[in-house]
Amino acid sequence: MSRAFILLLDSFGLGALPDADKYGDAGANTLGHIAAWAASQGKPMRLPNLERLGLAAAAHKASGEWPVGFNQRDGFAGAWGAAREQSTGKDTQSGHWEIAGVPVLFDWGYFPRTVPSFPQELTDKLQEITGVAGWLGNCHASGTTIINELGDEHVASGKPILYTSADSVLQIAAHEEHFGLERLYQVCEAAYELVKPYNIGRVIARPFVGANGDYKRTSNRHDYAVPPPSPTLLDHVKEAGGEVIALGKISDIFAGQGVTRLIKGPDNMALFDALLSTADEAPDNSLTFVNFVDFDQLFGHRRDIPGYSNALHELDARLPEFIAKMKEGDIAVITADHGCDPSWNGSDHTREHIPMIFFGPAVTPRELPISNTFSDIGATLAKHLGVKPLSNGTALL
């Protein structure tokens, strides 16, 4: 019998894609630039467990450069490679859906980098429907930054904070206590219906708490997402009678489609704890899919290189705990959905290769080719689980 696990390090890119210049991302390299920064501080990165599985070799394959401080050149314990995105964007949904076998070959709608960013007819209609006092923000912004900039005014006025990013997304932030969590969800549900003509992928509720300019987002985030346009790996596993366990924001990204169980967590380490618990009791023929979101939302978008580096070290240190819980026939893959180089300009994602590092008792260590679609990951897991092949992608093992 067999089980599969996807450990997705949100935004953990391995170097620019060949078409990155079209996105303003030529030269981006999330891991490479973090490693170079760490070495420049006199504290080279030490990720021994990821390196042993083949991370540095995968990065070299993707970018042509070995990350500074990574010295292992052979004898890897995983099947390692890198993948290029077939989808036309560099956003969360496109990356996740493509991994699961459904690349996004259409163009999402996006809101412009103007102030205001949102059409007045949209914000006016949303205000009319929801009865809010008005809007703050209405621009492109980093969510963790804008809540501290506008949180006091929001609490005083009752006006939600409205913002967007390079993703196809409309985000609404509000204080859980002063505005109300359920009220925020209701506003976002109304917004989800109104943005459909604009072909927007997600509306995200961003609740926060705190006071006097010191605010912190909570784990009660909720994404109102467009469902994938065709069946994904998650659907195939569910239809075959297997359990699909979604940790973190995975269920939101797939609009609940194909998910049989949802487990939330406030941060990377809480989600890792949940992953360990799931590894103890997940049944045969199950798929567990976890998104470690802190890499992206706390460190990538905020251009926090030390924070990103520390988070990688934290995850690497705990990886043996998960490996020890793997059973005969299990397979796991460490991957990402896009890049978010914390050394890059702005606060947006970067178009990069992603790692494909397969490991577990069912995996023979080897070098893998550079895949031309993230879907090779999903196709490999579909074959391992014995479910119907995906409509996109080729099994690598």
C-alpha positions in Angstrom: 0.0 0.0 0.0 1.1 3.6 -0.5 0.8 7.2 0.7 1.9 10.5 -0.8 2.9 13.8 0.8 3.5 17.2 -0.8 5.6 19.5 1.3 5.2 22.9 -0.4 7.6 25.6 0.7 5.6 28.6 -0.5 7.8 30.8 -2.7 11.0 28.8 -2.5 12.4 29.4 -6.0 15.7 28.1 -7.3 16.5 30.6 -10.0 14.9 32.6 -12.8 13.0 30.8 -15.6 14.1 31.4 -19.2 11.1 33.8 -19.7 11.7 35.7 -16.5 12.7 38.8 -18.3 9.1 39.2 -19.5 8.1 39.5 -15.8 10.9 41.8 -14.7 12.5 38.8 -12.9 15.6 38.0 -14.9 18.3 37.2 -12.4 15.9 36.4 -9.5 17.1 33.5 -7.3 15.4 33.0 -4.0 17.7 30.3 -2.5 20.8 31.6 -4.3 20.5 35.1 -3.0 19.6 34.1 0.6 22.7 31.8 0.6 24.9 34.5 -0.7 23.6 37.0 1.9 24.2 34.5 4.7 27.7 33.9 3.6 28.3 37.6 3.4 27.3 37.8 7.1 29.9 35.3 8.0 27.3 32.6 8.8 26.9 30.4 5.7 23.6 28.5 5.5 23.6 25.0 6.9 20.6 22.9 5.7 22.1 19.4 6.0 18.9 17.5 5.7 17.7 19.3 2.6 21.2 19.2 1.1 21.4 15.5 1.7 18.2 15.0 -0.3 19.6 17.0 -3.2 18.5 20.6 -2.7 21.8 22.2 -3.8 22.1 19.9 -6.8 18.6 20.8 -7.9 19.5 24.5 -7.5 22.6 24.1 -9.6 20.6 22.3 -12.2 18.1 25.1 -12.3 20.4 28.1 -12.2 23.8 26.8 -13.2 25.2 27.9 -9.8 25.8 26.1 -6.5 24.3 28.0 -3.6 27.1 29.5 -1.5 28.0 27.3 1.5 26.5 24.0 0.1 29.3 21.5 -0.5 27.8 18.1 -1.1 28.1 17.1 -4.8 27.1 13.5 -4.9 25.6 10.7 -2.8 22.2 12.3 -2.4 19.4 10.5 -0.7 16.5 11.8 -2.9 15.5 11.9 -6.5 16.2 15.6 -7.3 15.4 18.0 -10.1 13.7 21.3 -10.9 10.6 22.3 -12.8 9.6 25.2 -15.1 6.1 26.7 -15.0 3.9 26.1 -18.0 1.2 28.5 -16.7 1.4 32.0 -17.9 1.5 33.6 -14.4 3.6 33.4 -11.2 0.8 33.4 -8.8 -0.3 31.0 -6.0 -3.3 29.4 -7.8 -1.4 28.8 -11.0 1.5 27.1 -9.3 -0.6 24.9 -7.1 -3.0 23.9 -9.8 -0.2 23.1 -12.2 1.5 20.8 -9.6 -1.8 19.0 -9.4 -2.1 18.6 -13.2 -4.0 21.6 -14.3 -1.8 24.4 -15.7 -3.4 27.8 -16.1 -3.2 28.5 -19.8 -5.5 31.5 -19.7 -4.8 35.0 -18.5 -6.1 36.0 -15.1 -7.5 39.5 -14.5 -5.3 41.8 -12.5 -5.7 45.2 -10.9 -3.4 47.9 -12.0 -0.6 49.5 -10.0 -2.5 52.8 -9.7 -4.1 54.5 -6.8 -6.9 53.7 -6.6 -6.2 50.1 -7.9 -9.9 49.0 -8.0 -12.6 50.3 -10.4 -14.9 52.8 -8.6 -18.0 50.9 -9.9 -16.7 47.8 -8.0 -15.9 49.5 -4.7 -19.1 51.6 -4.8 -21.2 48.5 -5.4 -19.4 46.5 -2.7 -20.0 49.4 -0.3 -23.7 49.5 -1.2 -24.2 45.8 -0.7 -22.3 45.5 2.6 -23.1 48.8 4.2 -19.5 49.5 5.2 -18.4 53.1 5.9 -16.0 53.2 3.0 -12.5 51.9 2.1 -8.9 52.4 3.1 -5.9 51.5 1.0 -7.2 50.7 -2.5 -3.7 50.0 -3.8 -1.0 47.5 -4.3 0.6 46.7 -0.9 2.3 44.2 1.4 -0.5 43.0 3.7 1.7 42.9 6.8 2.8 46.5 6.1 -0.5 48.0 5.2 -2.3 46.8 8.4 0.2 48.6 10.5 0.0 51.7 8.4 -3.8 51.9 8.3 -4.9 49.8 11.3 -5.5 52.7 13.6 -7.6 54.5 11.1 -9.5 51.3 10.3 -10.3 50.8 14.0 -11.4 54.4 14.4 -13.4 54.6 11.2 -14.7 51.1 10.6 -13.5 51.2 7.0 -12.0 47.9 5.8 -8.5 47.9 4.3 -8.7 47.0 0.6 -5.5 46.1 -1.4 -4.1 43.8 -4.1 -0.8 42.5 -5.4 0.8 41.0 -8.5 -1.5 38.0 -8.0 -5.0 38.0 -9.4 -6.5 38.9 -6.0 -8.6 41.3 -4.0 -7.7 41.3 -0.3 -9.7 42.8 2.5 -8.2 43.3 5.9 -10.2 44.0 9.1 -9.8 43.8 12.9 -11.3 40.6 14.3 -12.7 42.4 17.4 -13.5 45.9 16.2 -14.9 45.0 12.8 -15.9 41.3 13.4 -14.6 38.1 11.8 -18.0 37.0 10.5 -18.7 40.4 9.1 -15.4 40.4 7.3 -16.2 37.0 5.8 -19.6 38.4 4.6 -17.9 41.3 2.9 -15.5 39.0 1.2 -18.3 36.7 0.0 -20.0 39.7 -1.6 -16.7 40.8 -3.2 -16.2 37.3 -4.6 -19.4 37.5 -6.6 -18.6 41.1 -7.8 -15.1 40.3 -9.1 -16.2 37.5 -11.3 -16.6 39.7 -14.4 -13.0 40.8 -13.9 -11.7 37.2 -14.0 -10.0 37.5 -10.6 -8.7 34.3 -9.0 -9.3 34.9 -5.3 -10.8 37.2 -2.7 -8.9 36.9 0.6 -10.2 37.7 4.0 -7.2 39.0 6.1 -8.3 39.3 9.7 -5.9 40.8 12.3 -5.7 41.7 15.9 -3.7 44.2 18.0 -3.8 47.9 18.8 -2.0 51.3 18.4 -0.1 50.6 15.3 1.0 47.1 16.4 -1.1 44.6 14.5 -0.7 41.0 13.6 -2.7 38.8 11.1 -4.4 35.8 12.5 -4.8 32.2 11.3 -8.5 32.9 10.5 -7.6 33.9 6.9 -10.0 32.6 4.4 -9.6 32.5 0.6 -12.6 32.6 -1.7 -11.1 31.1 -4.8 -12.3 30.2 -8.2 -12.2 26.3 -8.5 -9.8 24.6 -10.9 -11.3 24.3 -14.4 -10.8 20.6 -14.6 -10.1 17.7 -12.2 -6.8 17.8 -10.3 -4.7 15.1 -8.6 -6.8 15.8 -5.5 -10.0 14.9 -7.4 -8.4 11.7 -8.8 -7.4 10.5 -5.3 -10.8 11.3 -3.8 -12.6 9.6 -6.6 -10.5 6.5 -6.2 -11.6 6.3 -2.5 -8.5 7.8 -1.0 -8.3 10.5 1.6 -7.0 14.0 0.7 -5.8 15.9 3.7 -5.2 19.6 3.1 -3.0 21.4 5.6 -2.9 25.2 5.8 -4.3 27.1 2.9 -4.4 24.2 0.4 -8.2 23.7 0.6 -8.8 27.4 0.0 -6.5 27.4 -3.1 -8.5 24.5 -4.6 -11.8 25.9 -3.5 -12.3 22.8 -1.4 -12.4 20.7 -4.6 -11.1 17.2 -4.0 -10.4 17.8 -0.3 -11.7 15.3 2.3 -10.2 16.8 5.4 -8.9 20.3 6.3 -6.4 21.1 9.0 -5.5 24.7 9.7 -2.4 26.1 11.4 -1.1 29.6 12.4 2.4 29.3 11.2 5.1 27.0 9.7 5.9 25.1 12.9 2.3 24.6 13.8 1.7 23.2 10.3 4.8 21.0 10.7 3.3 19.6 13.9 0.1 18.9 12.0 2.1 17.2 9.3 3.7 14.9 11.9 0.3 14.0 13.4 -1.1 13.3 9.9 1.9 11.1 9.1 1.0 9.0 12.1 -2.6 8.3 11.1 -3.1 9.0 7.4 -4.5 5.9 5.8 -3.2 3.9 2.8 -3.8 5.5 -0.6 -4.0 9.0 0.9 -2.6 12.3 -0.2 -1.4 14.9 2.3 -0.7 18.3 0.9 0.8 21.0 3.2 1.6 24.6 2.3 4.3 26.3 4.5 3.0 29.8 4.0 5.4 31.8 6.2 8.2 31.7 3.6 6.0 33.8 1.3 3.8 36.0 3.4 6.1 36.8 6.3 9.5 36.8 4.6 9.4 36.8 0.8 6.9 39.6 0.3 8.4 41.6 3.1 11.9 41.2 1.6 13.1 39.8 4.9 16.2 37.9 4.1 17.2 37.0 7.6 13.7 35.8 8.4 13.5 33.6 5.3 16.9 32.1 6.1 15.9 31.4 9.7 12.6 29.8 8.6 14.6 27.5 6.2 16.9 26.4 9.1 13.9 25.7 11.3 12.2 23.5 8.7 15.4 21.7 7.9 16.1 20.9 11.5 12.7 19.3 11.9 12.7 17.3 8.6 14.2 14.2 10.2 11.1 14.0 12.5 8.9 13.6 9.4 11.2 11.2 7.7 11.2 9.0 10.8 7.4 8.7 10.5 7.4 7.6 6.9 6.2 4.1 6.2 7.1 1.4 3.7 5.6 2.5 0.3 5.5 6.2 1.3 6.7 9.0 -1.1 7.1 12.7 -0.3 8.1 15.6 -2.5 9.5 19.0 -1.4 8.6 21.7 -3.9 7.2 25.2 -4.2 4.6 27.2 -6.3 6.8 30.1 -7.5 9.6 32.3 -6.2 9.6 35.3 -4.0 13.2 36.4 -3.9 13.6 38.5 -0.7 16.5 40.4 -2.3 14.4 41.5 -5.2 12.8 44.9 -5.9 9.2 45.4 -4.8 7.2 42.9 -2.9 5.9 40.6 -5.6 6.5 37.0 -6.5 9.4 36.1 -8.8 9.2 33.7 -11.8 11.6 31.0 -11.0 12.2 27.3 -11.2 10.8 25.2 -8.3 12.5 22.2 -6.6 11.3 18.7 -7.2 12.9 16.6 -4.4 11.3 13.2 -4.0 12.2 11.0 -1.0 11.0 8.1 1.1 11.2 4.3 1.3 9.7 4.1 -2.2 12.2 6.4 -3.9 15.5 5.4 -5.5 17.9 8.3 -5.4 18.7 9.7 -8.8 19.0 12.9 -10.9 15.9 14.0 -12.6 15.6 16.2 -15.7 14.4 19.7 -15.7 10.6 19.4 -16.2 8.8 21.7 -18.5 5.7 21.7 -16.3 5.1 21.5 -12.6 2.5 18.8 -13.5 5.2 16.2 -13.6 5.1 16.3 -9.8 1.4 15.4 -9.7 1.7 12.9 -12.5 4.5 11.1 -10.5 2.3 11.0 -7.3 -0.8 9.8 -9.3 1.2 6.9 -10.6 2.6 6.1 -7.2 -0.9 6.0 -5.7 -2.4 4.0 -8.6 -5.1 6.6 -9.5 -6.2 7.8 -12.9 -3.4 9.5 -14.8 -3.6 13.3 -14.9 -4.4 15.2 -18.1 -1.1 17.0 -18.0 2.4 15.9 -16.9 4.6 12.8 -17.1 5.5 10.5 -14.2 9.2 10.8 -13.4 9.6 7.7 -11.1 
